[in-house]
Amino acid sequence: MATKDNEKKKSLARSLFMSGMEMTEIAAKVDVSRVTISKWCNADGWKEARAAKNITRPEL
């Protein structure tokens, strides 16, 4: 049960991160520590994904 709950939190956290929200805000909203958000971010490449999302075609 806890794993499924964590996956939901992680998914929500990723969505919030991709929309530009700060890690501390996400941690408070999702009810996990900022360190947990940071670990998820680093492990799953969220920063790179967010950066890639913001690059326009001419910049490529």
Secondary structure by P-SEA (a helix, b strand, c coil): caaaaaaaaaaaaaaaaaacccaaaaaaaacccaaaaaaaaaaaaaaaaaaaaacccccc
